[in-house]
Amino acid sequence: MRRREQYKHLLNLMANYIMLAFEAAMFSYLWYEIYSPMMHKSHRLFNRGNWAVIGIYILMMYFFTRTFGGYRIGYLRITDICLSQILAILCANGIEYFQVCLIANDYMPIQPIVLLTIAELLVILPGVYLVRYIYTRLYPPRKMIVIYGEHSPGDLIKKINSRRDKYNVCATASVYLGYKKLYQKILEYEAVVLCDLPTKMRNPILKFCYDQNKRTYITPKISDIILTGTEPIHLFDSPLMLARNRGLTIEQRFVKRTMDIICSLLAIVISSPFLILIGAGIKLYDKGPVFYTQERLTRDGEIFRIIKFRSMRMDSERDGAQLARKNDDRITPVGRVIRRTHLDELPQIFNILKGEMSFVGPRPEREVIANEYEAVIPEFSFRLKVKAGLTGYAQVYGKYNTTPYDKLKLDLTYIETYSFWLDIKLMLMTFKIIFQKENTEGIDKKQVTAIKK
C-alpha cells in the first residue's frame, strides 16, 4: 500500500512537471521567435537575460497554478482543476505581457500573448483530462468506514458521497460498539473516518490506525485547531507546546494593515468604473438607495457599519434580521447578478481603508445573529480575535450556508495558521470562487440563520 501511494504521488508530480515544461516551451518559442526580434537591437537581451525572462515566466506559472490548486489532479474535481489551470494561465500571461512591454520600453502587440494563451489551454486542458482519466483507473476510490459518536454522521457522509470519484463510504459503526469489534472492522477497509468522537475514545482508535498504517480522516474539535497554532518549546527534555491565544502578533497586524491600505487604494482606483455602473443599475431599477449599511462585528466585538451594494428590496427585513435563503424572492434582478459575482461586496473596500475591516478575515456577522450562534456554540466569539474580512478562509473553503460550527473551525484555522502568504493565497483564491455557484448558495427556506435545526 505504501509503495502504491508513492507511485500515485510520482504520477501526479510527473504530470505537473510535463505540463509546466510544455508551457515553458511554448512561451520560449513566443519570446525567441516573435517578441525578441520585434525589439530594437539596443533593447535585445543577452542569453542570460533571455533565460531570466523565461525563468520568471516559469516561476509565475508555477506560483499561480499551485496557488489556485491546478496541480492537485488527484484531489480536486476535474472542473475545479480546469478552472484553476485557466485562471493560472490568464494571470501568468497577463503579467508576462506587461513584463515584455517593460523590457521593450514600449507597448508590444498583444495578439501573440493571446494566441499563446489559447494554445496553452488547448494543450493543458486535454492533458488534465487525460491524466485524471489515468489516475482514476489506476487509483479507484478508497473503501472507507465512518466511526461516529453520539450524533449521526449523515451530513458528513452526504458531503463525502459528493466526491464518489475519490471516496467510497462502505460502512458506518458507532464508537460504542467496543474497541475489539471496531478494530476488526477497521482492518477490512482502506481508510477510516473518525466523526465527532469524544477525545478519550478517539485516541485509542487513532493510535491503532497509526500502528496499522490506515489512512485516517478526522473531524477536528476546536481544541485540535488551537493546537495547530502552537509553538514548540525545547527548554527541557519533555516536549512542550505554547499556545499564545492572542490572535495575531503586533508585527503581523502591522504588515496586514499596511497591505490593507495599499490594496484598498489600488482596488478603489481599479474598481471605480464597476462601482459607477453597478450603482447606476441599482438606482435605475427601483429608484431606491444604492448602498446598504448595517451594523456588523469586527475584532474584539467592536461594532461598525458595513457598506454594501443593495441587492434586496427596500422592505427586505420587515420581519426581522435573517440571512439570504435559496431562491430568495427579496433579491432584485440586479441583486442576483451582483450577488452571484460577489460584486455587492465591493464597497467594503472603503471599510478596509478606514481600518474597520481587513481584506482577509472572518465574515462580519450581525450582532443579533452572532448572539444566536453563541447561545448554541459559546466558542463562536473566538473568531473575533482578528478583524472581519472581505474574504477569508471560511469564505473560500466554505459556503454562504455553511453551518456556524464549521465556519468557526475554518476561521480558527486561519487565525492559528496565519501568514502573509496565506493572505495572498486567499485573496487570489477569491477570484476562483466567483465562478463556483455553490459558494453563494443560500440557506434553506425554513431557516432564518445558518443553524440547522
Contacts in CASP RR format, 6 or more apart in sequence:
PFRMAT RR
TARGET T0000
AUTHOR 0000-0000-0000
METHOD contacts of the structure
MODEL  1
MRRREQYKHLLNLMANYIMLAFEAAMFSYLWYEIYSPMMHKSHRLFNRGN
WAVIGIYILMMYFFTRTFGGYRIGYLRITDICLSQILAILCANGIEYFQV
CLIANDYMPIQPIVLLTIAELLVILPGVYLVRYIYTRLYPPRKMIVIYGE
HSPGDLIKKINSRRDKYNVCATASVYLGYKKLYQKILEYEAVVLCDLPTK
MRNPILKFCYDQNKRTYITPKISDIILTGTEPIHLFDSPLMLARNRGLTI
EQRFVKRTMDIICSLLAIVISSPFLILIGAGIKLYDKGPVFYTQERLTRD
GEIFRIIKFRSMRMDSERDGAQLARKNDDRITPVGRVIRRTHLDELPQIF
NILKGEMSFVGPRPEREVIANEYEAVIPEFSFRLKVKAGLTGYAQVYGKY
NTTPYDKLKLDLTYIETYSFWLDIKLMLMTFKIIFQKENTEGIDKKQVTA
IKK
1 190 0 8 1.000
1 213 0 8 1.000
2 213 0 8 1.000
4 139 0 8 1.000
8 135 0 8 1.000
8 138 0 8 1.000
8 139 0 8 1.000
11 131 0 8 1.000
11 134 0 8 1.000
11 135 0 8 1.000
11 138 0 8 1.000
12 71 0 8 1.000
12 73 0 8 1.000
12 74 0 8 1.000
12 131 0 8 1.000
12 135 0 8 1.000
15 73 0 8 1.000
15 127 0 8 1.000
15 131 0 8 1.000
16 71 0 8 1.000
16 73 0 8 1.000
19 124 0 8 1.000
19 127 0 8 1.000
19 128 0 8 1.000
20 58 0 8 1.000
20 61 0 8 1.000
20 62 0 8 1.000
20 65 0 8 1.000
22 120 0 8 1.000
22 123 0 8 1.000
22 124 0 8 1.000
23 58 0 8 1.000
23 61 0 8 1.000
23 89 0 8 1.000
23 120 0 8 1.000
23 124 0 8 1.000
24 54 0 8 1.000
24 55 0 8 1.000
24 57 0 8 1.000
24 58 0 8 1.000
24 61 0 8 1.000
26 116 0 8 1.000
26 119 0 8 1.000
26 120 0 8 1.000
26 123 0 8 1.000
27 54 0 8 1.000
27 57 0 8 1.000
27 96 0 8 1.000
27 116 0 8 1.000
28 54 0 8 1.000
30 112 0 8 1.000
30 113 0 8 1.000
30 116 0 8 1.000
31 50 0 8 1.000
31 53 0 8 1.000
31 54 0 8 1.000
31 100 0 8 1.000
32 50 0 8 1.000
34 112 0 8 1.000
35 100 0 8 1.000
35 104 0 8 1.000
35 108 0 8 1.000
35 112 0 8 1.000
36 44 0 8 1.000
36 45 0 8 1.000
36 50 0 8 1.000
38 104 0 8 1.000
38 108 0 8 1.000
38 109 0 8 1.000
39 103 0 8 1.000
39 104 0 8 1.000
43 103 0 8 1.000
43 104 0 8 1.000
43 105 0 8 1.000
45 52 0 8 1.000
45 53 0 8 1.000
45 103 0 8 1.000
53 99 0 8 1.000
53 100 0 8 1.000
53 103 0 8 1.000
56 96 0 8 1.000
56 99 0 8 1.000
57 92 0 8 1.000
57 96 0 8 1.000
60 91 0 8 1.000
60 92 0 8 1.000
60 95 0 8 1.000
60 96 0 8 1.000
61 88 0 8 1.000
61 89 0 8 1.000
61 92 0 8 1.000
64 87 0 8 1.000
64 88 0 8 1.000
64 91 0 8 1.000
64 92 0 8 1.000
64 428 0 8 1.000
65 71 0 8 1.000
65 84 0 8 1.000
65 85 0 8 1.000
65 88 0 8 1.000
65 92 0 8 1.000
67 88 0 8 1.000
67 424 0 8 1.000
67 425 0 8 1.000
67 428 0 8 1.000
67 429 0 8 1.000
68 83 0 8 1.000
68 84 0 8 1.000
68 85 0 8 1.000
68 87 0 8 1.000
68 88 0 8 1.000
68 428 0 8 1.000
68 429 0 8 1.000
68 432 0 8 1.000
69 76 0 8 1.000
69 80 0 8 1.000
69 81 0 8 1.000
69 84 0 8 1.000
70 76 0 8 1.000
70 81 0 8 1.000
70 84 0 8 1.000
70 85 0 8 1.000
70 88 0 8 1.000
72 81 0 8 1.000
73 81 0 8 1.000
73 128 0 8 1.000
73 131 0 8 1.000
73 132 0 8 1.000
73 135 0 8 1.000
74 132 0 8 1.000
74 135 0 8 1.000
74 139 0 8 1.000
74 166 0 8 1.000
75 166 0 8 1.000
76 84 0 8 1.000
77 163 0 8 1.000
77 165 0 8 1.000
78 128 0 8 1.000
78 129 0 8 1.000
78 132 0 8 1.000
80 436 0 8 1.000
81 128 0 8 1.000
81 132 0 8 1.000
82 125 0 8 1.000
82 128 0 8 1.000
83 432 0 8 1.000
83 435 0 8 1.000
83 436 0 8 1.000
84 432 0 8 1.000
85 121 0 8 1.000
85 124 0 8 1.000
85 125 0 8 1.000
85 128 0 8 1.000
86 121 0 8 1.000
86 125 0 8 1.000
87 431 0 8 1.000
87 432 0 8 1.000
89 117 0 8 1.000
89 120 0 8 1.000
89 121 0 8 1.000
89 124 0 8 1.000
90 117 0 8 1.000
91 428 0 8 1.000
93 113 0 8 1.000
93 116 0 8 1.000
93 117 0 8 1.000
93 120 0 8 1.000
94 113 0 8 1.000
96 113 0 8 1.000
97 108 0 8 1.000
97 110 0 8 1.000
97 113 0 8 1.000
100 108 0 8 1.000
100 113 0 8 1.000
101 107 0 8 1.000
101 108 0 8 1.000
136 165 0 8 1.000
140 168 0 8 1.000
141 164 0 8 1.000
141 165 0 8 1.000
141 166 0 8 1.000
141 167 0 8 1.000
141 168 0 8 1.000
142 166 0 8 1.000
142 167 0 8 1.000
142 168 0 8 1.000
142 189 0 8 1.000
142 190 0 8 1.000
142 191 0 8 1.000
142 215 0 8 1.000
143 168 0 8 1.000
143 170 0 8 1.000
143 189 0 8 1.000
143 190 0 8 1.000
143 191 0 8 1.000
144 160 0 8 1.000
144 167 0 8 1.000
144 168 0 8 1.000
144 169 0 8 1.000
144 170 0 8 1.000
144 189 0 8 1.000
144 190 0 8 1.000
144 191 0 8 1.000
144 192 0 8 1.000
144 193 0 8 1.000
144 217 0 8 1.000
145 169 0 8 1.000
145 170 0 8 1.000
145 171 0 8 1.000
145 172 0 8 1.000
145 173 0 8 1.000
145 185 0 8 1.000
145 186 0 8 1.000
145 188 0 8 1.000
145 189 0 8 1.000
145 191 0 8 1.000
145 192 0 8 1.000
145 193 0 8 1.000
146 153 0 8 1.000
146 156 0 8 1.000
146 157 0 8 1.000
146 160 0 8 1.000
146 169 0 8 1.000
146 171 0 8 1.000
146 172 0 8 1.000
146 173 0 8 1.000
146 193 0 8 1.000
146 195 0 8 1.000
147 172 0 8 1.000
147 173 0 8 1.000
147 174 0 8 1.000
147 175 0 8 1.000
147 182 0 8 1.000
147 186 0 8 1.000
147 192 0 8 1.000
147 193 0 8 1.000
147 194 0 8 1.000
147 195 0 8 1.000
147 197 0 8 1.000
147 205 0 8 1.000
148 172 0 8 1.000
148 173 0 8 1.000
148 174 0 8 1.000
148 175 0 8 1.000
148 195 0 8 1.000
148 196 0 8 1.000
148 197 0 8 1.000
149 174 0 8 1.000
149 175 0 8 1.000
149 176 0 8 1.000
149 195 0 8 1.000
149 196 0 8 1.000
149 197 0 8 1.000
149 198 0 8 1.000
149 201 0 8 1.000
150 196 0 8 1.000
151 196 0 8 1.000
153 172 0 8 1.000
153 193 0 8 1.000
153 195 0 8 1.000
153 196 0 8 1.000
156 193 0 8 1.000
156 195 0 8 1.000
156 219 0 8 1.000
157 169 0 8 1.000
157 172 0 8 1.000
160 167 0 8 1.000
160 169 0 8 1.000
160 193 0 8 1.000
161 167 0 8 1.000
161 169 0 8 1.000
167 191 0 8 1.000
169 193 0 8 1.000
170 189 0 8 1.000
171 185 0 8 1.000
171 189 0 8 1.000
173 181 0 8 1.000
173 182 0 8 1.000
173 185 0 8 1.000
175 182 0 8 1.000
175 197 0 8 1.000
175 198 0 8 1.000
175 201 0 8 1.000
175 202 0 8 1.000
175 205 0 8 1.000
179 204 0 8 1.000
179 205 0 8 1.000
179 208 0 8 1.000
182 205 0 8 1.000
183 208 0 8 1.000
186 192 0 8 1.000
186 205 0 8 1.000
186 208 0 8 1.000
186 209 0 8 1.000
186 212 0 8 1.000
186 214 0 8 1.000
187 212 0 8 1.000
189 214 0 8 1.000
190 214 0 8 1.000
190 215 0 8 1.000
191 214 0 8 1.000
191 215 0 8 1.000
191 216 0 8 1.000
191 217 0 8 1.000
192 205 0 8 1.000
192 209 0 8 1.000
192 214 0 8 1.000
192 215 0 8 1.000
192 216 0 8 1.000
192 217 0 8 1.000
193 216 0 8 1.000
193 217 0 8 1.000
193 218 0 8 1.000
193 219 0 8 1.000
194 202 0 8 1.000
194 205 0 8 1.000
194 206 0 8 1.000
194 216 0 8 1.000
194 217 0 8 1.000
194 218 0 8 1.000
194 219 0 8 1.000
195 219 0 8 1.000
196 219 0 8 1.000
197 205 0 8 1.000
199 221 0 8 1.000
199 223 0 8 1.000
202 218 0 8 1.000
206 216 0 8 1.000
206 218 0 8 1.000
208 214 0 8 1.000
209 215 0 8 1.000
209 216 0 8 1.000
210 216 0 8 1.000
218 224 0 8 1.000
220 409 0 8 1.000
222 379 0 8 1.000
222 382 0 8 1.000
222 408 0 8 1.000
222 409 0 8 1.000
222 412 0 8 1.000
225 409 0 8 1.000
225 412 0 8 1.000
225 413 0 8 1.000
225 416 0 8 1.000
226 243 0 8 1.000
226 245 0 8 1.000
226 412 0 8 1.000
226 416 0 8 1.000
227 241 0 8 1.000
227 243 0 8 1.000
228 413 0 8 1.000
228 416 0 8 1.000
228 417 0 8 1.000
229 243 0 8 1.000
229 416 0 8 1.000
229 417 0 8 1.000
230 241 0 8 1.000
230 242 0 8 1.000
230 243 0 8 1.000
231 241 0 8 1.000
231 242 0 8 1.000
231 244 0 8 1.000
232 239 0 8 1.000
232 240 0 8 1.000
232 241 0 8 1.000
232 242 0 8 1.000
233 239 0 8 1.000
233 240 0 8 1.000
233 241 0 8 1.000
233 242 0 8 1.000
246 385 0 8 1.000
247 385 0 8 1.000
247 386 0 8 1.000
247 415 0 8 1.000
247 418 0 8 1.000
248 256 0 8 1.000
248 385 0 8 1.000
248 386 0 8 1.000
248 415 0 8 1.000
248 418 0 8 1.000
252 418 0 8 1.000
252 420 0 8 1.000
255 420 0 8 1.000
256 358 0 8 1.000
256 360 0 8 1.000
256 420 0 8 1.000
256 423 0 8 1.000
257 355 0 8 1.000
257 358 0 8 1.000
259 359 0 8 1.000
259 420 0 8 1.000
259 423 0 8 1.000
260 352 0 8 1.000
260 353 0 8 1.000
260 355 0 8 1.000
260 358 0 8 1.000
260 359 0 8 1.000
261 353 0 8 1.000
263 352 0 8 1.000
263 359 0 8 1.000
263 427 0 8 1.000
264 349 0 8 1.000
264 350 0 8 1.000
264 352 0 8 1.000
264 353 0 8 1.000
264 359 0 8 1.000
265 353 0 8 1.000
267 349 0 8 1.000
268 349 0 8 1.000
268 350 0 8 1.000
268 353 0 8 1.000
271 346 0 8 1.000
271 349 0 8 1.000
274 343 0 8 1.000
274 346 0 8 1.000
275 346 0 8 1.000
275 347 0 8 1.000
278 309 0 8 1.000
278 334 0 8 1.000
278 338 0 8 1.000
278 343 0 8 1.000
278 346 0 8 1.000
279 290 0 8 1.000
279 309 0 8 1.000
281 334 0 8 1.000
282 288 0 8 1.000
282 290 0 8 1.000
282 309 0 8 1.000
282 310 0 8 1.000
282 332 0 8 1.000
282 334 0 8 1.000
282 335 0 8 1.000
283 290 0 8 1.000
285 332 0 8 1.000
285 333 0 8 1.000
285 334 0 8 1.000
286 313 0 8 1.000
286 314 0 8 1.000
286 332 0 8 1.000
288 310 0 8 1.000
288 314 0 8 1.000
289 310 0 8 1.000
289 314 0 8 1.000
290 309 0 8 1.000
290 310 0 8 1.000
291 307 0 8 1.000
291 308 0 8 1.000
291 309 0 8 1.000
291 310 0 8 1.000
291 347 0 8 1.000
292 307 0 8 1.000
292 308 0 8 1.000
292 309 0 8 1.000
292 310 0 8 1.000
292 311 0 8 1.000
292 312 0 8 1.000
293 305 0 8 1.000
293 306 0 8 1.000
293 307 0 8 1.000
293 308 0 8 1.000
294 305 0 8 1.000
294 306 0 8 1.000
294 308 0 8 1.000
294 366 0 8 1.000
295 303 0 8 1.000
295 304 0 8 1.000
295 305 0 8 1.000
295 306 0 8 1.000
295 366 0 8 1.000
295 367 0 8 1.000
296 303 0 8 1.000
296 304 0 8 1.000
296 305 0 8 1.000
296 306 0 8 1.000
296 364 0 8 1.000
296 365 0 8 1.000
296 366 0 8 1.000
296 367 0 8 1.000
296 388 0 8 1.000
297 303 0 8 1.000
297 364 0 8 1.000
297 365 0 8 1.000
297 366 0 8 1.000
297 367 0 8 1.000
297 370 0 8 1.000
297 384 0 8 1.000
297 388 0 8 1.000
298 304 0 8 1.000
298 356 0 8 1.000
298 357 0 8 1.000
298 364 0 8 1.000
298 384 0 8 1.000
298 387 0 8 1.000
298 388 0 8 1.000
299 384 0 8 1.000
299 385 0 8 1.000
299 386 0 8 1.000
299 387 0 8 1.000
299 388 0 8 1.000
300 384 0 8 1.000
300 385 0 8 1.000
301 381 0 8 1.000
301 384 0 8 1.000
303 367 0 8 1.000
304 351 0 8 1.000
304 356 0 8 1.000
304 357 0 8 1.000
304 364 0 8 1.000
306 348 0 8 1.000
306 351 0 8 1.000
306 356 0 8 1.000
306 357 0 8 1.000
306 364 0 8 1.000
307 347 0 8 1.000
307 348 0 8 1.000
307 350 0 8 1.000
307 351 0 8 1.000
308 344 0 8 1.000
308 345 0 8 1.000
308 347 0 8 1.000
308 348 0 8 1.000
309 335 0 8 1.000
309 338 0 8 1.000
309 343 0 8 1.000
309 344 0 8 1.000
309 346 0 8 1.000
309 347 0 8 1.000
310 332 0 8 1.000
310 335 0 8 1.000
311 331 0 8 1.000
311 332 0 8 1.000
311 334 0 8 1.000
311 335 0 8 1.000
311 336 0 8 1.000
311 338 0 8 1.000
311 339 0 8 1.000
311 344 0 8 1.000
312 324 0 8 1.000
312 328 0 8 1.000
312 330 0 8 1.000
312 331 0 8 1.000
312 332 0 8 1.000
312 335 0 8 1.000
313 330 0 8 1.000
313 332 0 8 1.000
316 330 0 8 1.000
321 366 0 8 1.000
321 368 0 8 1.000
321 369 0 8 1.000
322 448 0 8 1.000
322 449 0 8 1.000
323 369 0 8 1.000
323 400 0 8 1.000
323 401 0 8 1.000
323 442 0 8 1.000
323 443 0 8 1.000
323 447 0 8 1.000
323 448 0 8 1.000
323 449 0 8 1.000
323 450 0 8 1.000
324 330 0 8 1.000
324 331 0 8 1.000
324 339 0 8 1.000
324 400 0 8 1.000
324 442 0 8 1.000
324 443 0 8 1.000
325 442 0 8 1.000
325 443 0 8 1.000
325 444 0 8 1.000
325 445 0 8 1.000
325 447 0 8 1.000
326 401 0 8 1.000
326 441 0 8 1.000
326 442 0 8 1.000
326 443 0 8 1.000
326 444 0 8 1.000
326 445 0 8 1.000
327 445 0 8 1.000
328 442 0 8 1.000
331 339 0 8 1.000
335 344 0 8 1.000
337 343 0 8 1.000
338 344 0 8 1.000
339 440 0 8 1.000
340 437 0 8 1.000
340 440 0 8 1.000
341 434 0 8 1.000
342 430 0 8 1.000
342 433 0 8 1.000
342 434 0 8 1.000
342 440 0 8 1.000
345 390 0 8 1.000
348 357 0 8 1.000
348 389 0 8 1.000
348 390 0 8 1.000
349 390 0 8 1.000
351 357 0 8 1.000
352 358 0 8 1.000
352 359 0 8 1.000
352 389 0 8 1.000
352 390 0 8 1.000
355 387 0 8 1.000
356 387 0 8 1.000
356 388 0 8 1.000
357 364 0 8 1.000
357 387 0 8 1.000
357 388 0 8 1.000
357 389 0 8 1.000
357 390 0 8 1.000
358 386 0 8 1.000
358 387 0 8 1.000
358 388 0 8 1.000
358 389 0 8 1.000
358 390 0 8 1.000
359 389 0 8 1.000
359 390 0 8 1.000
359 391 0 8 1.000
359 423 0 8 1.000
359 427 0 8 1.000
360 389 0 8 1.000
360 390 0 8 1.000
360 391 0 8 1.000
360 392 0 8 1.000
360 393 0 8 1.000
360 414 0 8 1.000
360 422 0 8 1.000
360 423 0 8 1.000
360 426 0 8 1.000
360 427 0 8 1.000
361 386 0 8 1.000
361 387 0 8 1.000
361 388 0 8 1.000
361 389 0 8 1.000
361 390 0 8 1.000
361 391 0 8 1.000
361 392 0 8 1.000
361 393 0 8 1.000
361 411 0 8 1.000
361 414 0 8 1.000
362 383 0 8 1.000
362 384 0 8 1.000
362 386 0 8 1.000
362 388 0 8 1.000
362 389 0 8 1.000
362 392 0 8 1.000
362 394 0 8 1.000
362 407 0 8 1.000
362 411 0 8 1.000
362 414 0 8 1.000
363 388 0 8 1.000
363 389 0 8 1.000
363 392 0 8 1.000
363 394 0 8 1.000
363 395 0 8 1.000
363 407 0 8 1.000
363 411 0 8 1.000
364 388 0 8 1.000
364 389 0 8 1.000
365 373 0 8 1.000
365 388 0 8 1.000
369 449 0 8 1.000
370 380 0 8 1.000
370 381 0 8 1.000
372 449 0 8 1.000
372 451 0 8 1.000
373 380 0 8 1.000
373 404 0 8 1.000
373 449 0 8 1.000
373 450 0 8 1.000
373 451 0 8 1.000
374 380 0 8 1.000
374 381 0 8 1.000
376 404 0 8 1.000
376 451 0 8 1.000
377 404 0 8 1.000
377 405 0 8 1.000
377 408 0 8 1.000
379 408 0 8 1.000
380 404 0 8 1.000
380 408 0 8 1.000
382 408 0 8 1.000
382 411 0 8 1.000
382 412 0 8 1.000
382 415 0 8 1.000
383 407 0 8 1.000
383 408 0 8 1.000
383 411 0 8 1.000
383 412 0 8 1.000
383 415 0 8 1.000
385 415 0 8 1.000
386 414 0 8 1.000
386 415 0 8 1.000
386 418 0 8 1.000
391 426 0 8 1.000
391 427 0 8 1.000
391 430 0 8 1.000
392 411 0 8 1.000
392 414 0 8 1.000
392 426 0 8 1.000
392 430 0 8 1.000
393 410 0 8 1.000
393 411 0 8 1.000
393 413 0 8 1.000
393 414 0 8 1.000
393 426 0 8 1.000
394 402 0 8 1.000
394 406 0 8 1.000
394 407 0 8 1.000
394 410 0 8 1.000
394 411 0 8 1.000
394 414 0 8 1.000
395 430 0 8 1.000
395 433 0 8 1.000
395 439 0 8 1.000
396 426 0 8 1.000
396 429 0 8 1.000
396 430 0 8 1.000
396 433 0 8 1.000
397 410 0 8 1.000
398 406 0 8 1.000
398 407 0 8 1.000
398 410 0 8 1.000
398 439 0 8 1.000
399 438 0 8 1.000
399 439 0 8 1.000
399 440 0 8 1.000
399 441 0 8 1.000
399 442 0 8 1.000
400 439 0 8 1.000
400 440 0 8 1.000
400 441 0 8 1.000
400 442 0 8 1.000
400 443 0 8 1.000
401 441 0 8 1.000
401 442 0 8 1.000
401 443 0 8 1.000
401 444 0 8 1.000
401 450 0 8 1.000
402 410 0 8 1.000
402 450 0 8 1.000
403 450 0 8 1.000
403 451 0 8 1.000
403 452 0 8 1.000
404 449 0 8 1.000
404 450 0 8 1.000
404 451 0 8 1.000
407 450 0 8 1.000
414 422 0 8 1.000
414 426 0 8 1.000
433 439 0 8 1.000
443 449 0 8 1.000
443 450 0 8 1.000
447 453 0 8 1.000
END
